[in-house]
């Protein structure tokens, strides 16, 4: 079974919201200096996760990465 993934970039104001951000997907990288984080989520849940991330106190912007993930499908 293949799982299509999307990379979401989350910009935040304080590092205390990282725990909440990580609960929505696989947090692979975050920068405290530039205040952004990369998370992977399932392609089917992308829109709902983005809306939920926007509701977190401290998150300023949420966007989908421009890199195409068609080559990065994972098997379970």
PyMOL Python script that loads the backbone (N, CA, C, O; Angstrom):
from pymol import cmd

cmd.read_pdbstr("""\
ATOM      1  N   UNK A   1       0.840  -1.175   0.000  1.00  0.00           N
ATOM      2  CA  UNK A   1       0.000   0.000   0.000  1.00  0.00           C
ATOM      3  C   UNK A   1       0.885   1.238   0.000  1.00  0.00           C
ATOM      4  O   UNK A   1       1.746   1.392   0.867  1.00  0.00           O
ATOM      5  N   UNK A   2       0.675   2.114  -0.965  1.00  0.00           N
ATOM      6  CA  UNK A   2       1.466   3.330  -1.057  1.00  0.00           C
ATOM      7  C   UNK A   2       0.731   4.483  -0.384  1.00  0.00           C
ATOM      8  O   UNK A   2      -0.492   4.594  -0.464  1.00  0.00           O
ATOM      9  N   UNK A   3       1.500   5.331   0.276  1.00  0.00           N
ATOM     10  CA  UNK A   3       0.950   6.494   0.960  1.00  0.00           C
ATOM     11  C   UNK A   3       1.574   7.735   0.339  1.00  0.00           C
ATOM     12  O   UNK A   3       2.787   7.929   0.416  1.00  0.00           O
ATOM     13  N   UNK A   4       0.751   8.573  -0.274  1.00  0.00           N
ATOM     14  CA  UNK A   4       1.249   9.823  -0.855  1.00  0.00           C
ATOM     15  C   UNK A   4       1.367  10.851   0.261  1.00  0.00           C
ATOM     16  O   UNK A   4       0.481  10.969   1.107  1.00  0.00           O
ATOM     17  N   UNK A   5       2.469  11.593   0.253  1.00  0.00           N
ATOM     18  CA  UNK A   5       2.735  12.558   1.316  1.00  0.00           C
ATOM     19  C   UNK A   5       2.907  13.946   0.717  1.00  0.00           C
ATOM     20  O   UNK A   5       3.309  14.092  -0.438  1.00  0.00           O
ATOM     21  N   UNK A   6       2.602  14.948   1.504  1.00  0.00           N
ATOM     22  CA  UNK A   6       2.809  16.349   1.141  1.00  0.00           C
ATOM     23  C   UNK A   6       3.637  17.025   2.216  1.00  0.00           C
ATOM     24  O   UNK A   6       3.480  16.743   3.403  1.00  0.00           O
ATOM     25  N   UNK A   7       4.513  17.910   1.799  1.00  0.00           N
ATOM     26  CA  UNK A   7       5.333  18.683   2.722  1.00  0.00           C
ATOM     27  C   UNK A   7       4.653  20.017   2.977  1.00  0.00           C
ATOM     28  O   UNK A   7       4.329  20.749   2.042  1.00  0.00           O
ATOM     29  N   UNK A   8       4.438  20.326   4.253  1.00  0.00           N
ATOM     30  CA  UNK A   8       3.824  21.586   4.647  1.00  0.00           C
ATOM     31  C   UNK A   8       4.851  22.394   5.425  1.00  0.00           C
ATOM     32  O   UNK A   8       5.529  21.876   6.312  1.00  0.00           O
ATOM     33  N   UNK A   9       4.954  23.669   5.079  1.00  0.00           N
ATOM     34  CA  UNK A   9       5.859  24.586   5.772  1.00  0.00           C
ATOM     35  C   UNK A   9       5.022  25.443   6.707  1.00  0.00           C
ATOM     36  O   UNK A   9       4.059  26.082   6.282  1.00  0.00           O
ATOM     37  N   UNK A  10       5.394  25.454   7.984  1.00  0.00           N
ATOM     38  CA  UNK A  10       4.646  26.191   9.006  1.00  0.00           C
ATOM     39  C   UNK A  10       5.559  27.257   9.607  1.00  0.00           C
ATOM     40  O   UNK A  10       6.635  26.945  10.118  1.00  0.00           O
ATOM     41  N   UNK A  11       5.129  28.504   9.542  1.00  0.00           N
ATOM     42  CA  UNK A  11       5.865  29.604  10.152  1.00  0.00           C
ATOM     43  C   UNK A  11       5.214  29.932  11.495  1.00  0.00           C
ATOM     44  O   UNK A  11       3.988  29.973  11.598  1.00  0.00           O
ATOM     45  N   UNK A  12       6.027  30.163  12.516  1.00  0.00           N
ATOM     46  CA  UNK A  12       5.485  30.378  13.855  1.00  0.00           C
ATOM     47  C   UNK A  12       6.212  31.510  14.561  1.00  0.00           C
ATOM     48  O   UNK A  12       7.295  31.925  14.147  1.00  0.00           O
ATOM     49  N   UNK A  13       5.592  32.012  15.653  1.00  0.00           N
ATOM     50  CA  UNK A  13       6.176  33.105  16.433  1.00  0.00           C
ATOM     51  C   UNK A  13       7.019  32.611  17.601  1.00  0.00           C
ATOM     52  O   UNK A  13       8.084  33.165  17.875  1.00  0.00           O
ATOM     53  N   UNK A  14       6.551  31.574  18.293  1.00  0.00           N
ATOM     54  CA  UNK A  14       7.296  31.074  19.448  1.00  0.00           C
ATOM     55  C   UNK A  14       7.470  29.567  19.340  1.00  0.00           C
ATOM     56  O   UNK A  14       6.663  28.883  18.711  1.00  0.00           O
ATOM     57  N   UNK A  15       8.510  29.063  19.947  1.00  0.00           N
ATOM     58  CA  UNK A  15       8.847  27.645  19.816  1.00  0.00           C
ATOM     59  C   UNK A  15       7.948  26.745  20.652  1.00  0.00           C
ATOM     60  O   UNK A  15       8.037  25.522  20.543  1.00  0.00           O
ATOM     61  N   UNK A  16       7.099  27.312  21.469  1.00  0.00           N
ATOM     62  CA  UNK A  16       6.241  26.511  22.341  1.00  0.00           C
ATOM     63  C   UNK A  16       5.094  25.843  21.584  1.00  0.00           C
ATOM     64  O   UNK A  16       4.468  24.921  22.106  1.00  0.00           O
ATOM     65  N   UNK A  17       4.817  26.288  20.384  1.00  0.00           N
ATOM     66  CA  UNK A  17       3.749  25.665  19.597  1.00  0.00           C
ATOM     67  C   UNK A  17       4.263  24.491  18.766  1.00  0.00           C
ATOM     68  O   UNK A  17       3.480  23.878  18.041  1.00  0.00           O
ATOM     69  N   UNK A  18       5.540  24.161  18.846  1.00  0.00           N
ATOM     70  CA  UNK A  18       6.094  23.052  18.066  1.00  0.00           C
ATOM     71  C   UNK A  18       5.500  21.706  18.454  1.00  0.00           C
ATOM     72  O   UNK A  18       5.339  20.840  17.594  1.00  0.00           O
ATOM     73  N   UNK A  19       5.173  21.511  19.720  1.00  0.00           N
ATOM     74  CA  UNK A  19       4.550  20.256  20.150  1.00  0.00           C
ATOM     75  C   UNK A  19       3.198  20.060  19.481  1.00  0.00           C
ATOM     76  O   UNK A  19       2.864  18.953  19.058  1.00  0.00           O
ATOM     77  N   UNK A  20       2.425  21.128  19.386  1.00  0.00           N
ATOM     78  CA  UNK A  20       1.125  21.047  18.733  1.00  0.00           C
ATOM     79  C   UNK A  20       1.284  20.823  17.230  1.00  0.00           C
ATOM     80  O   UNK A  20       0.519  20.069  16.628  1.00  0.00           O
ATOM     81  N   UNK A  21       2.267  21.472  16.632  1.00  0.00           N
ATOM     82  CA  UNK A  21       2.519  21.292  15.207  1.00  0.00           C
ATOM     83  C   UNK A  21       2.919  19.850  14.915  1.00  0.00           C
ATOM     84  O   UNK A  21       2.473  19.270  13.925  1.00  0.00           O
ATOM     85  N   UNK A  22       3.750  19.277  15.763  1.00  0.00           N
ATOM     86  CA  UNK A  22       4.224  17.909  15.558  1.00  0.00           C
ATOM     87  C   UNK A  22       3.116  16.878  15.700  1.00  0.00           C
ATOM     88  O   UNK A  22       3.248  15.765  15.191  1.00  0.00           O
ATOM     89  N   UNK A  23       2.038  17.218  16.371  1.00  0.00           N
ATOM     90  CA  UNK A  23       0.950  16.258  16.555  1.00  0.00           C
ATOM     91  C   UNK A  23       0.133  16.044  15.283  1.00  0.00           C
ATOM     92  O   UNK A  23      -0.643  15.090  15.215  1.00  0.00           O
ATOM     93  N   UNK A  24       0.285  16.901  14.274  1.00  0.00           N
ATOM     94  CA  UNK A  24      -0.483  16.780  13.038  1.00  0.00           C
ATOM     95  C   UNK A  24       0.205  15.965  11.963  1.00  0.00           C
ATOM     96  O   UNK A  24      -0.444  15.569  10.995  1.00  0.00           O
ATOM     97  N   UNK A  25       1.493  15.699  12.094  1.00  0.00           N
ATOM     98  CA  UNK A  25       2.219  14.936  11.080  1.00  0.00           C
ATOM     99  C   UNK A  25       3.623  14.622  11.558  1.00  0.00           C
ATOM    100  O   UNK A  25       3.924  14.709  12.748  1.00  0.00           O
ATOM    101  N   UNK A  26       4.476  14.255  10.614  1.00  0.00           N
ATOM    102  CA  UNK A  26       5.867  13.946  10.937  1.00  0.00           C
ATOM    103  C   UNK A  26       6.706  15.216  10.841  1.00  0.00           C
ATOM    104  O   UNK A  26       6.981  15.705   9.745  1.00  0.00           O
ATOM    105  N   UNK A  27       7.105  15.739  11.976  1.00  0.00           N
ATOM    106  CA  UNK A  27       7.951  16.923  12.024  1.00  0.00           C
ATOM    107  C   UNK A  27       9.368  16.490  11.690  1.00  0.00           C
ATOM    108  O   UNK A  27       9.975  15.726  12.441  1.00  0.00           O
ATOM    109  N   UNK A  28       9.904  16.971  10.567  1.00  0.00           N
ATOM    110  CA  UNK A  28      11.231  16.521  10.157  1.00  0.00           C
ATOM    111  C   UNK A  28      12.303  17.576  10.391  1.00  0.00           C
ATOM    112  O   UNK A  28      13.478  17.235  10.533  1.00  0.00           O
ATOM    113  N   UNK A  29      11.923  18.849  10.435  1.00  0.00           N
ATOM    114  CA  UNK A  29      12.917  19.896  10.640  1.00  0.00           C
ATOM    115  C   UNK A  29      12.232  21.128  11.195  1.00  0.00           C
ATOM    116  O   UNK A  29      11.090  21.430  10.848  1.00  0.00           O
ATOM    117  N   UNK A  30      12.947  21.844  12.068  1.00  0.00           N
ATOM    118  CA  UNK A  30      12.479  23.153  12.516  1.00  0.00           C
ATOM    119  C   UNK A  30      13.677  24.037  12.782  1.00  0.00           C
ATOM    120  O   UNK A  30      14.736  23.566  13.198  1.00  0.00           O
ATOM    121  N   UNK A  31      13.499  25.324  12.537  1.00  0.00           N
ATOM    122  CA  UNK A  31      14.544  26.309  12.755  1.00  0.00           C
ATOM    123  C   UNK A  31      14.035  27.316  13.776  1.00  0.00           C
ATOM    124  O   UNK A  31      13.065  28.031  13.523  1.00  0.00           O
ATOM    125  N   UNK A  32      14.690  27.369  14.924  1.00  0.00           N
ATOM    126  CA  UNK A  32      14.276  28.330  15.941  1.00  0.00           C
ATOM    127  C   UNK A  32      14.681  29.746  15.562  1.00  0.00           C
ATOM    128  O   UNK A  32      14.003  30.707  15.925  1.00  0.00           O
ATOM    129  N   UNK A  33      15.779  29.878  14.835  1.00  0.00           N
ATOM    130  CA  UNK A  33      16.249  31.204  14.455  1.00  0.00           C
ATOM    131  C   UNK A  33      15.331  31.847  13.409  1.00  0.00           C
ATOM    132  O   UNK A  33      14.961  33.014  13.539  1.00  0.00           O
ATOM    133  N   UNK A  34      14.966  31.086  12.376  1.00  0.00           N
ATOM    134  CA  UNK A  34      14.123  31.626  11.313  1.00  0.00           C
ATOM    135  C   UNK A  34      12.642  31.339  11.530  1.00  0.00           C
ATOM    136  O   UNK A  34      11.797  31.845  10.791  1.00  0.00           O
ATOM    137  N   UNK A  35      12.325  30.534  12.535  1.00  0.00           N
ATOM    138  CA  UNK A  35      10.958  30.253  12.984  1.00  0.00           C
ATOM    139  C   UNK A  35      10.079  29.619  11.908  1.00  0.00           C
ATOM    140  O   UNK A  35       9.039  30.163  11.534  1.00  0.00           O
ATOM    141  N   UNK A  36      10.515  28.464  11.423  1.00  0.00           N
ATOM    142  CA  UNK A  36       9.680  27.686  10.529  1.00  0.00           C
ATOM    143  C   UNK A  36       9.904  26.210  10.799  1.00  0.00           C
ATOM    144  O   UNK A  36      10.907  25.821  11.397  1.00  0.00           O
ATOM    145  N   UNK A  37       8.957  25.388  10.351  1.00  0.00           N
ATOM    146  CA  UNK A  37       9.034  23.941  10.550  1.00  0.00           C
ATOM    147  C   UNK A  37       8.527  23.238   9.303  1.00  0.00           C
ATOM    148  O   UNK A  37       7.663  23.755   8.595  1.00  0.00           O
ATOM    149  N   UNK A  38       9.074  22.046   9.035  1.00  0.00           N
ATOM    150  CA  UNK A  38       8.619  21.194   7.938  1.00  0.00           C
ATOM    151  C   UNK A  38       7.906  19.993   8.530  1.00  0.00           C
ATOM    152  O   UNK A  38       8.442  19.323   9.413  1.00  0.00           O
ATOM    153  N   UNK A  39       6.706  19.719   8.055  1.00  0.00           N
ATOM    154  CA  UNK A  39       6.020  18.497   8.473  1.00  0.00           C
ATOM    155  C   UNK A  39       5.471  17.793   7.233  1.00  0.00           C
ATOM    156  O   UNK A  39       5.054  18.434   6.268  1.00  0.00           O
ATOM    157  N   UNK A  40       5.480  16.474   7.282  1.00  0.00           N
ATOM    158  CA  UNK A  40       4.862  15.652   6.240  1.00  0.00           C
ATOM    159  C   UNK A  40       3.512  15.165   6.732  1.00  0.00           C
ATOM    160  O   UNK A  40       3.376  14.732   7.876  1.00  0.00           O
ATOM    161  N   UNK A  41       2.510  15.237   5.857  1.00  0.00           N
ATOM    162  CA  UNK A  41       1.174  14.730   6.167  1.00  0.00           C
ATOM    163  C   UNK A  41       0.681  13.925   4.972  1.00  0.00           C
ATOM    164  O   UNK A  41       1.212  14.045   3.868  1.00  0.00           O
ATOM    165  N   UNK A  42      -0.339  13.102   5.203  1.00  0.00           N
ATOM    166  CA  UNK A  42      -0.953  12.355   4.112  1.00  0.00           C
ATOM    167  C   UNK A  42      -1.622  13.321   3.149  1.00  0.00           C
ATOM    168  O   UNK A  42      -2.172  14.345   3.553  1.00  0.00           O
ATOM    169  N   UNK A  43      -1.565  12.981   1.884  1.00  0.00           N
ATOM    170  CA  UNK A  43      -2.103  13.877   0.857  1.00  0.00           C
ATOM    171  C   UNK A  43      -3.607  14.091   1.009  1.00  0.00           C
ATOM    172  O   UNK A  43      -4.108  15.176   0.714  1.00  0.00           O
ATOM    173  N   UNK A  44      -4.325  13.077   1.461  1.00  0.00           N
ATOM    174  CA  UNK A  44      -5.778  13.191   1.625  1.00  0.00           C
ATOM    175  C   UNK A  44      -6.154  14.142   2.754  1.00  0.00           C
ATOM    176  O   UNK A  44      -7.224  14.748   2.720  1.00  0.00           O
ATOM    177  N   UNK A  45      -5.289  14.278   3.750  1.00  0.00           N
ATOM    178  CA  UNK A  45      -5.584  15.106   4.924  1.00  0.00           C
ATOM    179  C   UNK A  45      -4.961  16.495   4.859  1.00  0.00           C
ATOM    180  O   UNK A  45      -5.026  17.241   5.836  1.00  0.00           O
ATOM    181  N   UNK A  46      -4.367  16.854   3.741  1.00  0.00           N
ATOM    182  CA  UNK A  46      -3.591  18.089   3.656  1.00  0.00           C
ATOM    183  C   UNK A  46      -4.425  19.332   3.971  1.00  0.00           C
ATOM    184  O   UNK A  46      -4.017  20.157   4.789  1.00  0.00           O
ATOM    185  N   UNK A  47      -5.571  19.472   3.340  1.00  0.00           N
ATOM    186  CA  UNK A  47      -6.390  20.685   3.530  1.00  0.00           C
ATOM    187  C   UNK A  47      -6.909  20.801   4.965  1.00  0.00           C
ATOM    188  O   UNK A  47      -6.895  21.890   5.539  1.00  0.00           O
ATOM    189  N   UNK A  48      -7.359  19.703   5.540  1.00  0.00           N
ATOM    190  CA  UNK A  48      -7.888  19.776   6.906  1.00  0.00           C
ATOM    191  C   UNK A  48      -6.779  20.053   7.914  1.00  0.00           C
ATOM    192  O   UNK A  48      -6.993  20.772   8.890  1.00  0.00           O
ATOM    193  N   UNK A  49      -5.601  19.490   7.685  1.00  0.00           N
ATOM    194  CA  UNK A  49      -4.472  19.741   8.583  1.00  0.00           C
ATOM    195  C   UNK A  49      -4.026  21.192   8.481  1.00  0.00           C
ATOM    196  O   UNK A  49      -3.693  21.813   9.491  1.00  0.00           O
ATOM    197  N   UNK A  50      -4.016  21.736   7.265  1.00  0.00           N
ATOM    198  CA  UNK A  50      -3.616  23.135   7.095  1.00  0.00           C
ATOM    199  C   UNK A  50      -4.576  24.064   7.826  1.00  0.00           C
ATOM    200  O   UNK A  50      -4.142  25.034   8.448  1.00  0.00           O
ATOM    201  N   UNK A  51      -5.861  23.783   7.760  1.00  0.00           N
ATOM    202  CA  UNK A  51      -6.840  24.602   8.475  1.00  0.00           C
ATOM    203  C   UNK A  51      -6.659  24.480   9.986  1.00  0.00           C
ATOM    204  O   UNK A  51      -6.796  25.467  10.710  1.00  0.00           O
ATOM    205  N   UNK A  52      -6.354  23.283  10.461  1.00  0.00           N
ATOM    206  CA  UNK A  52      -6.136  23.088  11.895  1.00  0.00           C
ATOM    207  C   UNK A  52      -4.862  23.779  12.367  1.00  0.00           C
ATOM    208  O   UNK A  52      -4.821  24.325  13.469  1.00  0.00           O
ATOM    209  N   UNK A  53      -3.827  23.758  11.537  1.00  0.00           N
ATOM    210  CA  UNK A  53      -2.569  24.413  11.900  1.00  0.00           C
ATOM    211  C   UNK A  53      -2.737  25.927  11.983  1.00  0.00           C
ATOM    212  O   UNK A  53      -2.118  26.577  12.826  1.00  0.00           O
ATOM    213  N   UNK A  54      -3.563  26.483  11.119  1.00  0.00           N
ATOM    214  CA  UNK A  54      -3.807  27.935  11.153  1.00  0.00           C
ATOM    215  C   UNK A  54      -4.499  28.375  12.440  1.00  0.00           C
ATOM    216  O   UNK A  54      -4.383  29.533  12.842  1.00  0.00           O
ATOM    217  N   UNK A  55      -5.214  27.463  13.085  1.00  0.00           N
ATOM    218  CA  UNK A  55      -5.941  27.784  14.311  1.00  0.00           C
ATOM    219  C   UNK A  55      -5.051  27.785  15.554  1.00  0.00           C
ATOM    220  O   UNK A  55      -5.466  28.278  16.603  1.00  0.00           O
ATOM    221  N   UNK A  56      -3.837  27.244  15.454  1.00  0.00           N
ATOM    222  CA  UNK A  56      -2.940  27.171  16.606  1.00  0.00           C
ATOM    223  C   UNK A  56      -2.422  28.570  16.934  1.00  0.00           C
ATOM    224  O   UNK A  56      -1.983  29.309  16.053  1.00  0.00           O
ATOM    225  N   UNK A  57      -2.482  28.914  18.208  1.00  0.00           N
ATOM    226  CA  UNK A  57      -1.974  30.207  18.670  1.00  0.00           C
ATOM    227  C   UNK A  57      -0.451  30.234  18.509  1.00  0.00           C
ATOM    228  O   UNK A  57       0.239  29.376  19.060  1.00  0.00           O
ATOM    229  N   UNK A  58       0.066  31.179  17.783  1.00  0.00           N
ATOM    230  CA  UNK A  58       1.504  31.298  17.546  1.00  0.00           C
ATOM    231  C   UNK A  58       1.912  30.975  16.124  1.00  0.00           C
ATOM    232  O   UNK A  58       3.032  31.295  15.725  1.00  0.00           O
ATOM    233  N   UNK A  59       1.043  30.353  15.346  1.00  0.00           N
ATOM    234  CA  UNK A  59       1.333  30.045  13.940  1.00  0.00           C
ATOM    235  C   UNK A  59       0.941  31.254  13.101  1.00  0.00           C
ATOM    236  O   UNK A  59      -0.185  31.742  13.191  1.00  0.00           O
ATOM    237  N   UNK A  60       1.875  31.736  12.283  1.00  0.00           N
ATOM    238  CA  UNK A  60       1.614  32.922  11.475  1.00  0.00           C
ATOM    239  C   UNK A  60       1.236  32.605  10.041  1.00  0.00           C
ATOM    240  O   UNK A  60       0.410  33.307   9.458  1.00  0.00           O
ATOM    241  N   UNK A  61       1.830  31.546   9.446  1.00  0.00           N
ATOM    242  CA  UNK A  61       1.548  31.226   8.048  1.00  0.00           C
ATOM    243  C   UNK A  61       1.731  29.731   7.833  1.00  0.00           C
ATOM    244  O   UNK A  61       2.587  29.101   8.455  1.00  0.00           O
ATOM    245  N   UNK A  62       0.917  29.173   6.946  1.00  0.00           N
ATOM    246  CA  UNK A  62       0.997  27.756   6.590  1.00  0.00           C
ATOM    247  C   UNK A  62       0.920  27.662   5.080  1.00  0.00           C
ATOM    248  O   UNK A  62       0.022  28.244   4.470  1.00  0.00           O
ATOM    249  N   UNK A  63       1.858  26.930   4.460  1.00  0.00           N
ATOM    250  CA  UNK A  63       1.827  26.778   3.009  1.00  0.00           C
ATOM    251  C   UNK A  63       2.349  25.406   2.607  1.00  0.00           C
ATOM    252  O   UNK A  63       3.098  24.767   3.346  1.00  0.00           O
ATOM    253  N   UNK A  64       1.941  24.970   1.428  1.00  0.00           N
ATOM    254  CA  UNK A  64       2.414  23.700   0.874  1.00  0.00           C
ATOM    255  C   UNK A  64       3.719  23.957   0.143  1.00  0.00           C
ATOM    256  O   UNK A  64       3.878  24.979  -0.525  1.00  0.00           O
ATOM    257  N   UNK A  65       4.647  23.028   0.274  1.00  0.00           N
ATOM    258  CA  UNK A  65       5.921  23.152  -0.404  1.00  0.00           C
ATOM    259  C   UNK A  65       5.732  23.042  -1.909  1.00  0.00           C
ATOM    260  O   UNK A  65       4.849  22.323  -2.377  1.00  0.00           O
ATOM    261  N   UNK A  66       6.553  23.750  -2.661  1.00  0.00           N
ATOM    262  CA  UNK A  66       6.472  23.720  -4.113  1.00  0.00           C
ATOM    263  C   UNK A  66       7.156  22.506  -4.722  1.00  0.00           C
ATOM    264  O   UNK A  66       6.964  22.214  -5.902  1.00  0.00           O
ATOM    265  N   UNK A  67       7.947  21.800  -3.934  1.00  0.00           N
ATOM    266  CA  UNK A  67       8.625  20.600  -4.429  1.00  0.00           C
ATOM    267  C   UNK A  67       7.589  19.494  -4.635  1.00  0.00           C
ATOM    268  O   UNK A  67       6.801  19.200  -3.736  1.00  0.00           O
ATOM    269  N   UNK A  68       7.594  18.895  -5.798  1.00  0.00           N
ATOM    270  CA  UNK A  68       6.636  17.827  -6.092  1.00  0.00           C
ATOM    271  C   UNK A  68       7.078  16.546  -5.414  1.00  0.00           C
ATOM    272  O   UNK A  68       8.247  16.168  -5.486  1.00  0.00           O
ATOM    273  N   UNK A  69       6.137  15.873  -4.753  1.00  0.00           N
ATOM    274  CA  UNK A  69       6.451  14.681  -3.976  1.00  0.00           C
ATOM    275  C   UNK A  69       6.071  13.388  -4.700  1.00  0.00           C
ATOM    276  O   UNK A  69       5.933  12.351  -4.052  1.00  0.00           O
ATOM    277  N   UNK A  70       5.902  13.420  -6.011  1.00  0.00           N
ATOM    278  CA  UNK A  70       5.477  12.218  -6.721  1.00  0.00           C
ATOM    279  C   UNK A  70       6.526  11.112  -6.656  1.00  0.00           C
ATOM    280  O   UNK A  70       6.176   9.933  -6.708  1.00  0.00           O
ATOM    281  N   UNK A  71       7.789  11.466  -6.545  1.00  0.00           N
ATOM    282  CA  UNK A  71       8.847  10.463  -6.453  1.00  0.00           C
ATOM    283  C   UNK A  71       8.989   9.898  -5.051  1.00  0.00           C
ATOM    284  O   UNK A  71       9.665   8.886  -4.864  1.00  0.00           O
ATOM    285  N   UNK A  72       8.372  10.522  -4.069  1.00  0.00           N
ATOM    286  CA  UNK A  72       8.524  10.120  -2.688  1.00  0.00           C
ATOM    287  C   UNK A  72       7.241   9.474  -2.144  1.00  0.00           C
ATOM    288  O   UNK A  72       6.567  10.056  -1.294  1.00  0.00           O
ATOM    289  N   UNK A  73       6.910   8.293  -2.626  1.00  0.00           N
ATOM    290  CA  UNK A  73       5.785   7.551  -2.081  1.00  0.00           C
ATOM    291  C   UNK A  73       6.331   6.453  -1.210  1.00  0.00           C
ATOM    292  O   UNK A  73       7.355   5.852  -1.535  1.00  0.00           O
ATOM    293  N   UNK A  74       5.670   6.181  -0.117  1.00  0.00           N
ATOM    294  CA  UNK A  74       6.160   5.241   0.868  1.00  0.00           C
ATOM    295  C   UNK A  74       5.230   4.038   0.947  1.00  0.00           C
ATOM    296  O   UNK A  74       4.012   4.177   0.832  1.00  0.00           O
ATOM    297  N   UNK A  75       5.795   2.886   1.139  1.00  0.00           N
ATOM    298  CA  UNK A  75       5.013   1.661   1.242  1.00  0.00           C
ATOM    299  C   UNK A  75       4.894   1.257   2.689  1.00  0.00           C
ATOM    300  O   UNK A  75       5.850   1.351   3.459  1.00  0.00           O
ATOM    301  N   UNK A  76       3.704   0.806   3.051  1.00  0.00           N
ATOM    302  CA  UNK A  76       3.456   0.326   4.401  1.00  0.00           C
ATOM    303  C   UNK A  76       3.402  -1.176   4.429  1.00  0.00           C
ATOM    304  O   UNK A  76       3.200  -1.767   5.489  1.00  0.00           O
TER     305      UNK A  76
END
""", "prot")
cmd.dss("prot")
cmd.show_as("cartoon", "prot")
cmd.util.cbc("prot")
cmd.orient("prot")
